[in-house]
Amino acid sequence: MATGKRGRPEKAAGGPAAGAQEDAAGPGPGSSSTTSGVVALHRSRMFDWKPSAVVAIAPCPGASLFAVGYECGSLELWDMHQLVCTQTVAGPSLELTSVAWARDTFNNSWRTFAAYLDGTVAEVVWRQAVVAHAVDSYGGVVWALAASPQSAVKPGFAHVLAAACDDGSVRLFGCEGGEPGLVFERVLARLQGRLLCCAWHAGGTALVVAGTSGNIHVLDAVTGHEQLRITAASTAVRPVTVWRVLSLPDGTLVSGDSDGATQMWDSRFGTLLQRFPQHRADVLALAALTGGLAAAAAAQHRADVLALAALEDGSSVFAAGVDSQWRVAGPGGRGG
């Protein structure tokens, strides 16, 4: 008997040995024989997984904690020094729009509140991992929440949160000491267009709001009277939408708009101090750095950055957005 490669006997084509080998191997591709073959099947499912965008980052004034709000309605509590998530809360199946902290004057603890697309504002109870005690804004969607400065909260009085609403109204809510949820106090003012952002002056005596009208309004926090109106557009031909406003401790106002510009304004006279048109897309996030001596801005580019936050000492800036990934910039501008 002749031998082939590796010492195996060669078999004549069509012989009995060839037929036996074919039966043992089972039916091959295109073969209709199923007498002795075993066919292994593998079933798999493919999911089109899409991460939920980070739409809000709110630093806790009393600790190195950040509350992170996702578009899907869930929230996370992060320790920003250790860069670890310490708590996760599965919120309602509603789109989240804003997150803010308020101080409970009864026990001096810090409480978290979140606004949703259905126009409600609810409290995030971290210990129970639930979102509860929702109240209606009666002004449509609350696009932004801002808590008054801690220094402006009088002993025994509620910590006030301002809500920029879809109907153009600025509504005030109070965080009563020892009471769950928020209590609606009053409508501070009604303005033209949809309000998308708000920020308090350092002393808590004035409130800055802006939105689709392209104007920045400085309102008296007590009477609601308009103290100043600034037109953010560089030309009257092209109106802009102001997405974010920021009030620095020295009184400087910072705005980010749909023209891709970050602008700094004198809050006393409304004059333009500086204009940075470097962004080629909408400026969607602002954050104060180094105790309010500088500001950081992020815009809508390849990976949309929707939220910015900075440590109190300004040593690091945290950014997140559509891809739900965190990016950390240090003193040298390095990312992480």
N, C-alpha and C positions, 0 to 999 in steps of 0.2 A: 504494500500500500504506500503510495507516495504521500509525503508530508508537505504541508504548506508552511506559512509563517508561524512562528512561535510553537512549532512542533505539533500543530493540530492537523488531523488528517483532512485531506482535500476530498470533497464530495462532488460527485458528478451532478451536473445540473439536471433536475427532473427526477433524481433518484430517490429512494426511500428515505435516506438520511436527510436530504434537503427538505422533503415534506415534513418530517418530524420536527426539524428545527423551526420551520415556519409556524407549525401549530403551537410549539412551546412559546414562541415570541408573542403570539396573539395577533389579532388583526392590526395591521398598520394603517396609516392614513389612506383613506379611500377604499379600504378593504371592507367587504361585507361579511367576512367570516367572524362569528361570535361564539364558536363552539368551545374554545378553551381559553380565550383571552380575558383579562381583567382590566377594566378601564377605570382609572382614578380621576375623579372630578373634583375641582376646587371651586367653591363658590365664594365670591367676594362682593362687597358693596362699596361704592365710592361715594363719599359725601362732599358736597361743595361747601366746605367750612369757611365761614367768613367771620373774622374776629370783630367784636364790637368796638366802636371807636371810643376813645377817651375824650369826653366833652368838657370835663371840669376837674380842676385840681384846686383844693382849698386848704391852705396851711392853717393849722391850729395855733392861735396866738399864744397859748399857754404851754405848748409842748412841741417837740420835734416830730409832730405827726401831721400827715396829710390825708385828707379825705379825697378819694378819687371816684368820680362818677362816670359810668359808662352809658353809652347811648341806649343800650338795652334796658336800662333801669337799675342795674345792680351797682353796688358800691364796694369799695375796699378801703381799709385803713392801713396806711404805710408808715413805718418808722424810717424816716429819711436819712438818719445817721447810719443805720445798719442796712438800709436798702432791702427791707424785708416786709412782706405783707403780713400783718398781724391779725386781721379780721376781714371776713367777706360776708356781705349781706346780699341776698337775692331779693331785689326790690320788685315792685309790680311790673307787669309786662307793658310798660309805658316808656316812652322816650324821655330820658332825663335831660334837663336843660341847664341847671345850675346847682351849686352846692355852697353852703355858707355855715360858719360857726357862730354861736351866740353863748354868752355866759349866763349861767343860772345864778342869780344874785342870792339865792337861798343857801346853797352849799358851795358856791364858787366853782362848780364844775363847768366844763365846756361841752355843749351839746351841738349836734350836727343836724342841719335841715337841708332838704333837697326839694327842688321844684321840678314838676313834670309837665309834659306836653298837654295834658288835659286841664291845666290851669290850677292844679292843686299844689300845696306846699306841705310836706310831711316831715316828721322827725325820724331820724335814723337812730334806733336804739341798738347800740353796738353790743351790749351785754346779752341781749335777747336775740340778736341777729335778725331784726325785723325792721320794716319801715311802717310806721304807724302814726295815728293821730293826724290824719290829713285834713286840711282846711282848704276851702275854695277861695280863690283870689277874687272872683267875680269881675275879673278884668281880662279874661282870656288867658292865653299862655303867659306864664312868667318866664321871660327870657333871661333874666339876671336877678340874683339876690346879692345884697351887700349889707353887712352888719355895721352898725355905727361904731366908731372908735371906742375902745374900752375905757379910755379916759373920760369920755362924755357920758358914761352911764352913772347916774346918781345912786347912792346907796338906797336900797329898798324899792327902786324903780326897775321896770322891765328893760331888758336889752332890746333895742329896736332894730328890725331888719327892714330894708327898703326893697321893694319888688318893682322891676321895670316890666310893665305888662303890654300885651299885644294891642290893647285898645288905646294906647297912648297915655295911660294913667300911671302915676307913681303911688303905690300903696304901701302903707306902713303896718308892720306886724310886730307884736311884742312877745318876747320870751319871758313869761312870768316865772318867778322863782318858785320851784317846787311843783309847778303845774305842767302836765304833758302837752306837747304840741305848741303851736303859736296861737295868739289871739289877735284878730283883726282890730286895728285901731282906727285908721281913717285913710281917706284919699288925700294925698298931699297936693297933687296937681294933675291936670289933664292937658296934654300937649298934642300937637299935630303929628300924625304918623305913628308908626310902631316903634316902641322903645325897646332897644336891644341890650343896653348896658347901663350900669349905674355905679357910682363910687362916692364915698364920703370924703369931705375935707378932713384934715387932720384933727381939727377941733370939734368936729361933729356939728357945727353950726350951719353947714351948707351941704347940699347934695348935688352931684353932677350926673346928668343923664343925657343920652343921645340915642339915635336910631336911624330910621329910614329917611327922615326929613333932611338929613345932612347937617343939622344944627346941633350944637352942644349947649345945653341949658344948665345954668347954675341957679339952683333954687334955694330959698331960705328954708332951713329944716323945720322951722316952727310954723311960719305962715304959709309956706308954699309959693310965695311971690318970686317971680323970676328976677334975679339980680343981674344976670348977664346972659347974652345969647351970642354965640360964636358960629359963624358959617365956616364949616370945615373945608368946603370945596375951594380949590385954587382958582377956578374960573366959574363964572355964573352959567356958562354954556353946559358944563358937565357936572351935574349933581352927583353926590357921593352918598354912600351909606356908612355911617360910623358904627363899626362893629364893637370896639372896645374903648373905654376911657379909664384913665388912671389919675389919681390926685396924689402928688408927692408932698412930703411934709413942708416944703418951703413954699407951697402954694402953686407950684407949676402943674399945669394940666397936660396930660399926654393922651393923644387919640390915635387910633389905628382905623383906617377906612378902606373902602372898596377900590380906591385909586392906588393902593399899594404904598401909601405914604404914612409915615409915623411923624406926628407933628407935636411940638411943644408950645404951650400957650401961657401967657400971663393971665392968671385967674382974676386979677384986679381990673385990668383994662381990656382984656380979650385980644391983645396983640400977639401976633405970631413971633415966637422966639427962634425956633429952628424947625426945619422941615427936612426929613430924610426920605427921599423917594426911591431908595435902592430896591425895594421889593417890586417884583413884576406881577404880583397877585395880591388878593385881599389880605390885609393884616387882620388876623383873627384872634390874636392873643397878645397880652402885655403883662409884664411883671416888673415890680420895683426891685432894685438891687442896692446893696450896701447902705441900708437904712434910708432908702429913698433918694439917694444922691444920683442915681442913674436908673435907666429903664431898659428892659429887653423886649424885643418884638419878634413875632414869628408870623409867617405868611403862608399862603396856600400855594405850594409848589408841587414837586413830585410826590412827596409824602406830606399830606396836609397836617400841619400842627394846629390843633384846636385848643390846647391848654398849656399854660406856662405857670410856673411857680418857682419861688426862690427861697432859700433858707434865710432866716432873719439876719444873719451876718453877711449875706450876699456872697458866700463862698461858692455856692453851687446853684445852678439853674436846672430845673427839671421840666422836660418837654414831652408831650405825648399827643397822639392824634388818631388818625383814621386807622393806622395799622396796629393800634393798641400797644405799641412798643415804647418803652421808656428810653429817654436819652438824657444824659447828665452832662452838663458843661461845667468845667472847673474854672479856676482863676485864669488859666492860660487858654481858655476857649476850647478845651479838649472835650470830646464827646465820649460817652460811655454806654 
